[in-house]
Protein backbone atom coordinates (compact mmCIF):
# COMPACT_ATOMS: atom_id res chain seq x y z
CA UNK A 1 0.00 0.00 0.00
CA UNK A 2 1.32 3.42 -0.92
CA UNK A 3 0.34 6.46 1.18
CA UNK A 4 1.28 9.92 -0.02
CA UNK A 5 2.65 12.42 2.52
CA UNK A 6 0.03 14.74 4.01
CA UNK A 7 -0.61 17.87 2.02
CA UNK A 8 0.68 16.58 -1.31
CA UNK A 9 -2.77 15.69 -2.66
CA UNK A 10 -5.92 17.83 -2.45
CA UNK A 11 -8.81 16.53 -0.43
CA UNK A 12 -11.23 16.94 -3.36
CA UNK A 13 -10.43 17.02 -7.05
CA UNK A 14 -12.87 18.60 -9.50
CA UNK A 15 -13.08 16.38 -12.60
CA UNK A 16 -11.73 18.07 -15.70
CA UNK A 17 -15.11 17.67 -17.40
CA UNK A 18 -16.58 20.11 -14.89
CA UNK A 19 -13.73 22.61 -15.11
CA UNK A 20 -13.96 23.39 -18.82
CA UNK A 21 -16.69 24.75 -21.06
CA UNK A 22 -18.80 21.85 -22.30
CA UNK A 23 -19.44 21.43 -26.04
CA UNK A 24 -22.63 23.27 -26.95
CA UNK A 25 -23.98 24.57 -30.20
CA UNK A 26 -27.06 25.58 -32.12
CA UNK A 27 -30.21 23.50 -32.43
CA UNK A 28 -32.07 24.39 -35.61
CA UNK A 29 -35.67 23.20 -35.71
CA UNK A 30 -38.37 23.99 -38.29
CA UNK A 31 -41.87 23.05 -39.42
CA UNK A 32 -40.33 21.22 -42.39
CA UNK A 33 -36.97 19.54 -42.84
CA UNK A 34 -34.63 21.74 -44.83
CA UNK A 35 -31.00 21.65 -45.91
CA UNK A 36 -29.61 24.97 -47.08
CA UNK A 37 -27.78 25.20 -50.38
CA UNK A 38 -24.02 25.52 -50.59
CA UNK A 39 -24.50 29.14 -51.69
CA UNK A 40 -26.51 30.01 -48.58
CA UNK A 41 -25.21 31.34 -45.29
CA UNK A 42 -24.95 29.09 -43.41
CA UNK A 43 -24.16 26.66 -46.21
CA UNK A 44 -25.22 22.98 -46.28
CA UNK A 45 -26.95 23.30 -42.90
CA UNK A 46 -29.87 21.15 -41.76
CA UNK A 47 -33.02 22.39 -40.03
CA UNK A 48 -34.67 19.39 -38.41
CA UNK A 49 -38.43 18.93 -38.99
CA UNK A 50 -39.26 19.02 -35.28
CA UNK A 51 -41.91 21.76 -34.83
CA UNK A 52 -45.44 20.35 -34.69
CA UNK A 53 -48.09 22.85 -35.73
CA UNK A 54 -48.00 26.61 -35.43
CA UNK A 55 -46.23 28.77 -32.86
CA UNK A 56 -48.10 31.57 -31.12
CA UNK A 57 -46.40 34.36 -29.18
CA UNK A 58 -48.58 36.50 -26.93
CA UNK A 59 -48.35 39.33 -24.42
CA UNK A 60 -51.05 41.04 -22.41
CA UNK A 61 -50.96 44.26 -20.41
CA UNK A 62 -54.75 44.48 -20.06
CA UNK A 63 -54.73 43.77 -16.33
CA UNK A 64 -51.88 46.25 -15.85
CA UNK A 65 -53.78 49.17 -17.37
CA UNK A 66 -54.53 51.52 -14.51
CA UNK A 67 -52.13 49.63 -12.24
CA UNK A 68 -48.76 49.48 -13.99
CA UNK A 69 -46.18 46.80 -13.37
CA UNK A 70 -44.09 44.28 -15.26
CA UNK A 71 -45.25 41.79 -17.87
CA UNK A 72 -43.86 38.45 -18.96
CA UNK A 73 -44.50 37.23 -22.48
CA UNK A 74 -46.99 34.39 -22.29
CA UNK A 75 -45.76 32.14 -25.04
CA UNK A 76 -47.91 29.14 -25.90
CA UNK A 77 -46.16 25.82 -25.45
CA UNK A 78 -44.41 24.69 -28.62
CA UNK A 79 -45.02 21.06 -29.53
CA UNK A 80 -41.99 19.13 -30.73
CA UNK A 81 -41.52 15.76 -32.42
CA UNK A 82 -39.52 13.31 -30.27
CA UNK A 83 -39.90 9.92 -31.96
CA UNK A 84 -36.11 9.65 -32.14
CA UNK A 85 -35.60 10.54 -28.44
CA UNK A 86 -33.54 13.61 -29.33
CA UNK A 87 -35.07 15.59 -26.46
CA UNK A 88 -33.93 13.14 -23.79
CA UNK A 89 -30.95 15.13 -22.53
CA UNK A 90 -32.77 18.47 -22.80
CA UNK A 91 -35.45 17.05 -20.51
CA UNK A 92 -33.22 15.08 -18.14
CA UNK A 93 -30.46 17.60 -17.57
CA UNK A 94 -32.21 20.85 -18.43
CA UNK A 95 -29.49 21.56 -20.99
CA UNK A 96 -31.59 24.14 -22.81
CA UNK A 97 -33.05 25.85 -19.74
CA UNK A 98 -32.01 29.49 -19.52
CA UNK A 99 -30.54 29.51 -23.03
CA UNK A 100 -31.45 32.06 -25.65
CA UNK A 101 -33.91 31.11 -28.37
CA UNK A 102 -35.12 32.92 -31.47
CA UNK A 103 -38.25 32.26 -33.51
CA UNK A 104 -37.57 33.31 -37.08
CA UNK A 105 -39.51 33.16 -40.34
CA UNK A 106 -36.94 31.79 -42.80
CA UNK A 107 -37.89 32.04 -46.48
CA UNK A 108 -36.89 29.16 -48.79
CA UNK A 109 -37.70 28.46 -52.44
CA UNK A 110 -39.26 25.06 -51.91
CA UNK A 111 -39.64 23.92 -48.30
CA UNK A 112 -41.02 20.54 -49.42
CA UNK A 113 -38.29 19.66 -51.90
CA UNK A 114 -37.45 15.97 -51.56
CA UNK A 115 -33.78 16.51 -52.36
CA UNK A 116 -33.29 19.26 -49.76
CA UNK A 117 -30.64 21.82 -50.64
CA UNK A 118 -33.09 24.26 -52.26
CA UNK A 119 -32.02 27.94 -51.98
CA UNK A 120 -33.56 30.32 -49.45
CA UNK A 121 -36.65 32.13 -50.73
CA UNK A 122 -40.01 30.66 -49.54
CA UNK A 123 -41.48 30.77 -45.99
CA UNK A 124 -41.35 27.92 -43.47
CA UNK A 125 -41.26 28.62 -39.76
CA UNK A 126 -37.89 28.11 -38.09
CA UNK A 127 -36.80 28.06 -34.48
CA UNK A 128 -33.14 28.71 -33.78
CA UNK A 129 -32.06 27.88 -30.24
CA UNK A 130 -28.79 29.51 -29.23
CA UNK A 131 -27.17 27.12 -26.75
CA UNK A 132 -24.02 29.19 -26.53
CA UNK A 133 -24.58 32.78 -25.44
CA UNK A 134 -22.96 35.31 -27.70
CA UNK A 135 -23.04 33.49 -31.04
CA UNK A 136 -23.37 35.75 -34.06
CA UNK A 137 -26.71 35.95 -35.85
CA UNK A 138 -26.86 33.71 -38.90
CA UNK A 139 -27.16 35.62 -42.18
CA UNK A 140 -30.11 34.59 -44.36
CA UNK A 141 -32.10 35.94 -47.25
CA UNK A 142 -34.83 38.12 -45.77
CA UNK A 143 -35.26 36.34 -42.43
CA UNK A 144 -37.77 37.91 -40.06
CA UNK A 145 -37.25 37.46 -36.31
CA UNK A 146 -40.67 37.09 -34.69
CA UNK A 147 -39.49 36.70 -31.11
CA UNK A 148 -36.26 36.37 -29.12
CA UNK A 149 -36.46 35.00 -25.62
CA UNK A 150 -35.20 32.52 -23.06
CA UNK A 151 -35.91 28.80 -22.84
CA UNK A 152 -37.84 28.07 -19.68
CA UNK A 153 -37.91 24.28 -20.00
CA UNK A 154 -38.19 21.31 -22.35
CA UNK A 155 -40.40 18.36 -21.34
CA UNK A 156 -40.94 14.94 -22.93
CA UNK A 157 -44.45 13.52 -23.25
CA UNK A 158 -45.75 9.94 -23.23
CA UNK A 159 -46.82 10.12 -26.90
CA UNK A 160 -43.23 10.64 -28.08
CA UNK A 161 -43.62 14.36 -28.42
CA UNK A 162 -42.03 17.14 -26.43
CA UNK A 163 -43.01 20.57 -25.21
CA UNK A 164 -40.84 23.68 -25.26
CA UNK A 165 -41.73 26.78 -23.28
CA UNK A 166 -40.13 30.18 -23.84
CA UNK A 167 -40.21 33.31 -21.70
CA UNK A 168 -38.92 36.80 -22.36
CA UNK A 169 -36.16 38.99 -20.91
CA UNK A 170 -38.36 40.00 -17.94
CA UNK A 171 -37.64 36.54 -16.54
CA UNK A 172 -34.10 37.75 -15.87
CA UNK A 173 -35.48 40.17 -13.26
CA UNK A 174 -36.52 37.26 -11.02
CA UNK A 175 -33.21 37.44 -9.13
CA UNK A 176 -32.15 39.08 -5.84
CA UNK A 177 -31.99 42.85 -6.32
CA UNK A 178 -28.86 43.54 -4.26
CA UNK A 179 -25.91 41.19 -4.89
CA UNK A 180 -23.63 43.19 -2.55
CA UNK A 181 -23.95 41.92 1.03
CA UNK A 182 -22.49 42.92 4.39
CA UNK A 183 -19.64 40.65 5.50
CA UNK A 184 -20.33 41.14 9.20
CA UNK A 185 -16.62 41.72 9.91
CA UNK A 186 -17.07 45.12 11.55
CA UNK A 187 -16.55 48.67 10.38
CA UNK A 188 -18.22 49.46 7.06
CA UNK A 189 -19.02 45.76 6.67
CA UNK A 190 -21.30 45.81 9.72
CA UNK A 191 -21.44 43.57 12.76
CA UNK A 192 -22.69 40.00 13.13
CA UNK A 193 -26.31 41.14 12.98
CA UNK A 194 -25.76 42.39 9.41
CA UNK A 195 -23.76 39.43 8.14
CA UNK A 196 -24.95 38.37 4.65
CA UNK A 197 -27.71 40.98 4.58
CA UNK A 198 -28.07 43.17 1.47
CA UNK A 199 -26.55 46.62 1.63
CA UNK A 200 -29.05 49.51 1.36
CA UNK A 201 -30.11 51.11 -1.92
CA UNK A 202 -31.26 54.66 -2.65
CA UNK A 203 -32.21 55.63 -6.21
CA UNK A 204 -33.35 59.12 -7.12
CA UNK A 205 -34.62 61.52 -4.47
CA UNK A 206 -36.09 60.00 -1.31
CA UNK A 207 -37.61 61.38 1.89
CA UNK A 208 -37.19 60.20 5.48
CA UNK A 209 -35.45 56.87 4.88
CA UNK A 210 -34.00 54.82 7.71
CA UNK A 211 -30.24 54.35 7.24
CA UNK A 212 -28.36 51.30 8.50
CA UNK A 213 -26.58 51.86 11.83
CA UNK A 214 -23.00 50.57 11.55
CA UNK A 215 -21.82 51.66 15.01
CA UNK A 216 -18.94 54.01 15.89
CA UNK A 217 -16.39 54.03 13.06
CA UNK A 218 -13.22 56.01 12.42
CA UNK A 219 -13.20 56.85 8.69
CA UNK A 220 -9.62 58.07 8.85
CA UNK A 221 -10.38 61.72 8.14
CA UNK A 222 -9.14 63.09 11.46
CA UNK A 223 -12.45 63.32 13.33
CA UNK A 224 -12.26 60.03 15.26
CA UNK A 225 -14.82 57.29 15.71
CA UNK A 226 -18.40 58.55 15.42
CA UNK A 227 -21.88 56.99 15.04
CA UNK A 228 -22.02 56.00 11.37
CA UNK A 229 -25.09 55.40 9.20
CA UNK A 230 -25.22 54.00 5.67
CA UNK A 231 -28.09 54.75 3.28
CA UNK A 232 -26.57 53.56 -0.03
CA UNK A 233 -24.01 50.89 -0.79
CA UNK A 234 -21.85 53.08 -3.04
CA UNK A 235 -21.43 56.70 -4.11
CA UNK A 236 -24.56 58.85 -3.84
CA UNK A 237 -25.29 62.35 -5.09
CA UNK A 238 -25.98 64.14 -1.80
CA UNK A 239 -27.33 64.05 1.73
CA UNK A 240 -29.98 66.79 1.93
CA UNK A 241 -31.08 66.37 5.54
CA UNK A 242 -30.36 64.30 8.66
CA UNK A 243 -32.83 64.18 11.56
CA UNK A 244 -32.97 62.62 15.01
CA UNK A 245 -36.58 62.15 16.19
CA UNK A 246 -37.55 64.64 13.51
CA UNK A 247 -35.08 67.31 14.67
CA UNK A 248 -32.82 68.53 11.86
CA UNK A 249 -29.08 68.07 12.42
CA UNK A 250 -26.86 70.79 10.95
CA UNK A 251 -24.69 69.43 8.14
CA UNK A 252 -21.04 70.45 8.51
CA UNK A 253 -17.83 69.88 6.59
CA UNK A 254 -15.60 69.30 9.62
CA UNK A 255 -15.87 67.31 12.81
CA UNK A 256 -19.55 67.26 13.88
CA UNK A 257 -20.66 67.79 17.47
CA UNK A 258 -24.00 67.14 19.14
CA UNK A 259 -26.77 68.53 16.90
CA UNK A 260 -24.62 68.19 13.79
CA UNK A 261 -23.86 65.59 11.12
CA UNK A 262 -21.26 65.21 8.41
CA UNK A 263 -22.14 63.66 5.07
CA UNK A 264 -19.87 61.34 3.12
CA UNK A 265 -21.90 61.04 -0.08
CA UNK A 266 -19.05 59.30 -1.92
CA UNK A 267 -19.42 56.42 0.57
CA UNK A 268 -23.21 56.54 0.77
CA UNK A 269 -23.17 57.37 4.50
CA UNK A 270 -23.04 60.08 7.18
CA UNK A 271 -21.82 60.43 10.76
CA UNK A 272 -23.49 62.05 13.75
CA UNK A 273 -21.79 64.31 16.28
CA UNK A 274 -23.20 62.32 19.20
CA UNK A 275 -25.16 59.21 20.15
CA UNK A 276 -28.81 59.67 19.07
CA UNK A 277 -31.65 59.42 21.58
CA UNK A 278 -34.15 58.02 19.11
CA UNK A 279 -34.95 57.34 15.46
CA UNK A 280 -32.46 58.54 12.83
CA UNK A 281 -33.74 59.43 9.37
CA UNK A 282 -32.37 61.21 6.29
CA UNK A 283 -33.37 62.74 2.96
CA UNK A 284 -30.95 61.91 0.17
CA UNK A 285 -30.34 62.00 -3.55
CA UNK A 286 -29.16 58.52 -4.33
CA UNK A 287 -26.95 56.60 -6.71
CA UNK A 288 -24.46 58.75 -8.62
CA UNK A 289 -22.17 56.14 -10.20
CA UNK A 290 -22.41 56.88 -13.91
CA UNK A 291 -24.31 60.09 -13.14
CA UNK A 292 -27.21 60.93 -10.86
CA UNK A 293 -30.62 59.72 -12.11
CA UNK A 294 -34.04 60.62 -10.74
CA UNK A 295 -36.53 60.21 -13.60
CA UNK A 296 -38.76 57.15 -13.87
CA UNK A 297 -36.79 55.91 -16.89
CA UNK A 298 -33.43 56.75 -15.33
CA UNK A 299 -34.16 55.04 -12.03
CA UNK A 300 -35.53 51.94 -13.74
CA UNK A 301 -32.57 51.70 -16.11
CA UNK A 302 -30.10 52.07 -13.22
CA UNK A 303 -31.93 49.37 -11.26
CA UNK A 304 -31.79 46.72 -14.00
CA UNK A 305 -28.26 47.56 -15.12
CA UNK A 306 -26.42 48.11 -11.82
CA UNK A 307 -28.51 45.79 -9.64
CA UNK A 308 -30.46 42.57 -10.05
CA UNK A 309 -29.90 41.09 -13.52
CA UNK A 310 -27.22 43.70 -14.38
CA UNK A 311 -28.38 43.91 -17.98
CA UNK A 312 -26.06 45.22 -20.65
CA UNK A 313 -26.81 48.04 -23.07
CA UNK A 314 -27.80 45.50 -25.74
CA UNK A 315 -30.50 44.11 -23.40
CA UNK A 316 -32.25 47.49 -23.08
CA UNK A 317 -34.57 48.98 -25.69
CA UNK A 318 -32.91 52.40 -25.67
CA UNK A 319 -35.65 53.95 -27.81
CA UNK A 320 -38.45 53.30 -25.32
CA UNK A 321 -36.35 54.37 -22.35
CA UNK A 322 -35.32 57.59 -24.12
CA UNK A 323 -38.94 58.35 -25.02
CA UNK A 324 -40.01 57.73 -21.42
CA UNK A 325 -37.61 60.45 -20.24
CA UNK A 326 -39.96 63.07 -21.71
CA UNK A 327 -43.21 61.11 -21.64
CA UNK A 328 -42.93 60.33 -17.90
CA UNK A 329 -41.44 63.53 -16.44
CA UNK A 330 -40.84 64.30 -12.80
CA UNK A 331 -38.27 63.48 -10.13
CA UNK A 332 -38.92 60.22 -8.29
CA UNK A 333 -37.10 58.10 -5.73
CA UNK A 334 -37.03 54.57 -4.39
CA UNK A 335 -35.17 53.05 -1.45
CA UNK A 336 -34.76 49.85 0.52
CA UNK A 337 -32.71 48.83 3.56
CA UNK A 338 -30.98 45.51 4.35
CA UNK A 339 -33.90 43.41 3.11
CA UNK A 340 -34.09 40.61 0.55
CA UNK A 341 -36.16 41.54 -2.48
CA UNK A 342 -36.10 40.58 -6.14
CA UNK A 343 -35.48 42.97 -8.99
CA UNK A 344 -38.97 42.08 -10.24
CA UNK A 345 -40.57 43.24 -7.00
CA UNK A 346 -38.64 46.51 -7.05
CA UNK A 347 -39.52 47.16 -10.69
CA UNK A 348 -43.18 46.42 -9.98
CA UNK A 349 -43.24 49.07 -7.24
CA UNK A 350 -41.60 51.71 -9.41
CA UNK A 351 -43.85 51.09 -12.40
CA UNK A 352 -47.04 51.04 -10.32
CA UNK A 353 -46.19 54.51 -9.04
CA UNK A 354 -47.35 56.08 -12.31
CA UNK A 355 -49.08 53.27 -14.22
CA UNK A 356 -46.27 52.57 -16.69
CA UNK A 357 -45.36 49.07 -17.86
CA UNK A 358 -42.04 47.21 -18.07
CA UNK A 359 -42.08 44.36 -20.57
CA UNK A 360 -39.99 42.31 -22.94
CA UNK A 361 -39.88 43.15 -26.62
CA UNK A 362 -39.87 40.89 -29.64
CA UNK A 363 -36.12 41.45 -30.07
CA UNK A 364 -35.36 40.14 -26.59
CA UNK A 365 -34.82 43.58 -25.04
CA UNK A 366 -36.44 45.24 -22.02
CA UNK A 367 -38.98 47.94 -22.91
CA UNK A 368 -40.49 50.74 -20.78
CA UNK A 369 -43.86 51.87 -22.09
CA UNK A 370 -46.65 54.20 -21.06
CA UNK A 371 -50.10 52.99 -22.26
CA UNK A 372 -51.25 56.65 -22.35
CA UNK A 373 -48.23 58.04 -24.22
CA UNK A 374 -48.64 61.08 -26.47
CA UNK A 375 -46.88 59.99 -29.64
CA UNK A 376 -47.27 59.91 -33.40
CA UNK A 377 -49.20 56.97 -34.84
CA UNK A 378 -46.99 53.95 -35.38
CA UNK A 379 -49.58 51.94 -37.31
CA UNK A 380 -52.94 52.39 -39.00
CA UNK A 381 -55.52 49.70 -39.74
CA UNK A 382 -58.44 50.39 -42.06
CA UNK A 383 -61.44 48.09 -42.43
CA UNK A 384 -59.97 46.37 -45.51
CA UNK A 385 -56.96 45.26 -43.44
CA UNK A 386 -59.00 43.96 -40.49
CA UNK A 387 -60.03 40.30 -40.44
CA UNK A 388 -62.11 40.67 -37.27
CA UNK A 389 -62.93 43.38 -34.73
CA UNK A 390 -64.94 42.95 -31.55
CA UNK A 391 -65.40 44.80 -28.24
CA UNK A 392 -64.03 43.38 -24.98
CA UNK A 393 -64.92 43.90 -21.32
CA UNK A 394 -62.89 46.63 -19.67
CA UNK A 395 -60.41 45.69 -16.89
CA UNK A 396 -61.74 45.62 -13.33
CA UNK A 397 -59.90 48.88 -12.53
CA UNK A 398 -62.31 50.68 -14.92
CA UNK A 399 -65.65 49.04 -14.00
CA UNK A 400 -67.31 51.33 -13.16
CA UNK A 401 -65.21 54.14 -14.54
CA UNK A 402 -63.38 56.01 -11.73
CA UNK A 403 -64.43 59.63 -11.33
CA UNK A 404 -61.10 60.83 -9.95
CA UNK A 405 -57.39 60.03 -10.08
CA UNK A 406 -55.13 60.26 -7.03
CA UNK A 407 -51.34 60.08 -7.38
CA UNK A 408 -49.18 60.01 -4.26
CA UNK A 409 -46.06 62.13 -3.89
CA UNK A 410 -43.07 62.27 -1.56
CA UNK A 411 -43.64 58.92 0.15
CA UNK A 412 -42.39 58.67 3.73
CA UNK A 413 -40.10 55.64 3.63
CA UNK A 414 -39.84 55.18 7.41
CA UNK A 415 -42.61 56.88 9.43
CA UNK A 416 -41.74 57.58 13.08
CA UNK A 417 -43.75 57.83 16.29
CA UNK A 418 -41.06 59.19 18.62
CA UNK A 419 -41.17 62.74 17.22
CA UNK A 420 -39.50 65.28 19.53
CA UNK A 421 -41.66 67.91 21.15
CA UNK A 422 -39.69 70.71 19.49
CA UNK A 423 -40.86 69.62 16.03
CA UNK A 424 -43.66 71.73 14.49
CA UNK A 425 -47.16 70.30 14.16
CA UNK A 426 -46.93 70.28 10.34
CA UNK A 427 -43.64 68.36 10.41
CA UNK A 428 -44.96 65.95 13.03
CA UNK A 429 -47.74 65.06 10.62
CA UNK A 430 -45.28 64.71 7.73
CA UNK A 431 -43.02 62.32 9.64
CA UNK A 432 -45.93 60.15 10.78
CA UNK A 433 -47.88 59.89 7.51
CA UNK A 434 -46.91 57.37 4.84
CA UNK A 435 -46.85 60.01 2.11
CA UNK A 436 -47.57 63.62 1.24
CA UNK A 437 -50.63 64.28 -0.85
CA UNK A 438 -51.90 62.66 -2.89
CA UNK A 439 -52.41 64.90 -5.87
CA UNK A 440 -56.07 64.28 -6.76
CA UNK A 441 -58.06 65.42 -9.80
CA UNK A 442 -61.74 64.71 -10.46
CA UNK A 443 -63.44 64.34 -13.84
CA UNK A 444 -66.78 66.19 -13.91
CA UNK A 445 -67.76 64.24 -17.06
CA UNK A 446 -67.39 60.88 -15.31
CA UNK A 447 -68.90 62.11 -12.04
CA UNK A 448 -72.04 63.22 -13.90
CA UNK A 449 -72.47 59.84 -15.57
CA UNK A 450 -71.48 57.23 -12.97
CA UNK A 451 -73.56 56.47 -9.88
CA UNK A 452 -70.86 54.56 -7.98
CA UNK A 453 -68.14 57.08 -7.19
CA UNK A 454 -64.62 55.69 -6.88
CA UNK A 455 -60.99 56.78 -7.34
CA UNK A 456 -58.15 55.39 -9.40
CA UNK A 457 -55.19 55.55 -7.01
CA UNK A 458 -51.45 55.29 -7.67
CA UNK A 459 -48.81 55.03 -4.93
CA UNK A 460 -46.66 57.63 -6.64
CA UNK A 461 -42.96 58.03 -6.01
CA UNK A 462 -42.79 61.65 -7.13
CA UNK A 463 -40.82 64.13 -5.06
CA UNK A 464 -42.88 67.20 -6.02
CA UNK A 465 -46.64 67.61 -5.83
CA UNK A 466 -46.79 69.29 -9.23
CA UNK A 467 -45.43 66.17 -10.93
CA UNK A 468 -47.97 63.94 -9.20
CA UNK A 469 -50.79 66.27 -10.26
CA UNK A 470 -49.48 66.34 -13.84
CA UNK A 471 -49.57 62.56 -14.02
CA UNK A 472 -53.06 62.53 -12.51
CA UNK A 473 -54.15 64.95 -15.24
CA UNK A 474 -53.01 62.51 -17.95
CA UNK A 475 -55.09 59.73 -16.42
CA UNK A 476 -58.08 62.04 -15.87
CA UNK A 477 -58.09 63.00 -19.55
CA UNK A 478 -58.01 59.32 -20.47
CA UNK A 479 -60.99 58.56 -18.20
CA UNK A 480 -63.00 61.57 -19.35
CA UNK A 481 -62.86 60.30 -22.94
CA UNK A 482 -64.66 57.08 -21.95
CA UNK A 483 -62.07 54.42 -22.87
CA UNK A 484 -63.11 51.19 -24.61
CA UNK A 485 -61.31 47.92 -25.22
CA UNK A 486 -61.25 46.04 -28.56
CA UNK A 487 -59.72 42.92 -30.04
CA UNK A 488 -58.60 43.36 -33.63
CA UNK A 489 -57.23 40.64 -35.93
CA UNK A 490 -55.20 41.46 -39.02
CA UNK A 491 -52.62 40.00 -41.40
CA UNK A 492 -50.64 43.25 -41.51
CA UNK A 493 -47.72 44.47 -39.37
CA UNK A 494 -46.61 40.90 -38.73
CA UNK A 495 -43.62 40.60 -36.38
CA UNK A 496 -43.71 44.38 -35.88
CA UNK A 497 -46.30 45.65 -33.38
CA UNK A 498 -45.35 45.75 -29.68
CA UNK A 499 -47.13 46.53 -26.43
CA UNK A 500 -47.29 50.30 -26.04
CA UNK A 501 -47.43 51.15 -29.74
CA UNK A 502 -49.89 53.91 -30.63
CA UNK A 503 -52.06 53.67 -33.76
CA UNK A 504 -55.44 54.23 -35.38
CA UNK A 505 -58.25 51.74 -36.04
CA UNK A 506 -61.07 52.39 -38.53
CA UNK A 507 -63.93 49.87 -38.78
CA UNK A 508 -67.61 50.11 -39.86
CA UNK A 509 -69.02 48.96 -36.52
CA UNK A 510 -68.90 49.62 -32.78
CA UNK A 511 -68.71 53.37 -33.37
CA UNK A 512 -65.33 53.12 -35.10
CA UNK A 513 -66.49 54.37 -38.49
CA UNK A 514 -64.48 57.59 -38.30
CA UNK A 515 -61.46 55.96 -36.71
CA UNK A 516 -60.10 56.14 -33.20
CA UNK A 517 -56.66 56.43 -31.58
CA UNK A 518 -55.64 53.32 -29.69
CA UNK A 519 -52.81 51.99 -27.53
CA UNK A 520 -51.75 48.36 -27.85
CA UNK A 521 -52.14 46.64 -24.47
CA UNK A 522 -51.78 43.09 -25.73
CA UNK A 523 -51.04 41.03 -28.80
CA UNK A 524 -50.99 37.42 -29.96
CA UNK A 525 -49.41 36.31 -33.21
CA UNK A 526 -49.87 32.97 -34.96
CA UNK A 527 -46.66 32.99 -36.93
CA UNK A 528 -47.21 30.31 -39.59
CA UNK A 529 -50.89 31.26 -40.00
CA UNK A 530 -49.84 34.91 -40.48
CA UNK A 531 -52.45 36.33 -38.14
CA UNK A 532 -51.87 39.11 -35.58
CA UNK A 533 -54.52 39.75 -32.94
CA UNK A 534 -54.21 43.04 -31.07
CA UNK A 535 -55.87 44.07 -27.83
CA UNK A 536 -56.21 47.85 -27.95
CA UNK A 537 -57.64 50.50 -25.64
CA UNK A 538 -58.96 53.76 -27.01
CA UNK A 539 -57.19 57.05 -26.31
CA UNK A 540 -58.31 60.68 -26.40
CA UNK A 541 -57.63 62.39 -29.71
CA UNK A 542 -54.32 64.26 -29.70
Secondary structure by P-SEA (a helix, b strand, c coil): ccccccccccccccccccccccbbbbbbbccbbbbbcccccccccccccccccbbbbbccccccccbbbbbcccccbbbbbcccccccccccccccccbbbbbbbccccccccccccccccbbbbbbbbcccccccccccccccccbbbbbcccccccccbbbbbbbccccccccccccccccccccccccccccccccbbbcccccccccccccccccccccccccccccccccccccccccccccccccccccccccccccccccccccccccccccccccccccccccccccaaaaaaaaaaaccccccccccaaaaaaaaccccccccccccccccccaaaaaaaaaaccbbbbbbccccbbbbbbcccccccccccccccccccccccccccccccccbbbbbccccccccccccccccaaaaaaaaccccccbbbbbaaaaaccccccccccccccccaaaaaaaaaaaaaaaaacccccccccccccccccccccccccccccccccbbbbbbcccccccccbbbbbbbbbbccc
